[in-house]
Amino acid sequence: MAPAKRTEEEAELLRASLLEHAQRIVERAGPGALTMRALAAEAGCALGLPYTVFANREEIVGELTRAEYRRLRAEFDAFIRSAGTRTVGENLWSYAELLLRSPAMGLAHELHSAPAIADAVNAEAADIGLVEALVEAVAEYLAAEKGHGRVDPQIDEDAFAFLIAGAIHNLLMAGELYPQPSAERLRAILEAVAARLSPAGEKET
């Protein structure tokens, strides 16, 4: 007797559960560690079960990449709303950490063998304005800090946003031979930038 066909709701629940397990693998060991065998082991299921929901590994990676892009976009908005809290240096550091700790670049790289999925994922990233937000979020954040009196009103926030976002993006894209500052050094650099952005004669509080 053939097994009963899953309902649409059951299939969606299984899909969501497998994606959660896949995400755990990526968080723990990186995108390269995600295989169908590793996913089955993580989920405690038969090797063939993931194939009843996903066509292949690349489809799973595509879904994880989409989810990460949406998360980043939401976090950029939260970063803008952080203006007026903590210190400017701490907030700039949180922006840097957000990007440097994200598995987005690694996930996207894993899609090199699936151009159709990569194109669809990139189209969604464009729809939500992810790439533009890399710089725009910093500019909007600095503009908001002007309103709180914590950034000099004479500062060109667009210019500083371009430089800050570009520097972090460079660290993401640069190869191993590029000098990579430690987390402590990068945080100190951003604190120094924040000090220069403060109104003349004032210290960050």
Protein Blocks (a to p, Z undefined) as FASTA:
>chain_A
ZZddddfklmmmmmmmmmmmmmmmmmmnojklpcfklmmmmnopafklmmmmbgblmlmm
mmmmmmmmmmmmmmmmmmmmmgoiacfklmmmmmmmmmmmpcklmmmmmmmmmmmlmmmm
mmmmmmnommmmmmmmmmmmmmmmmmnopacfkbcfklmmmmmmmmmmmmmmpcfklccd
dfklmmmmmmmmmmmmpcghiacZZ
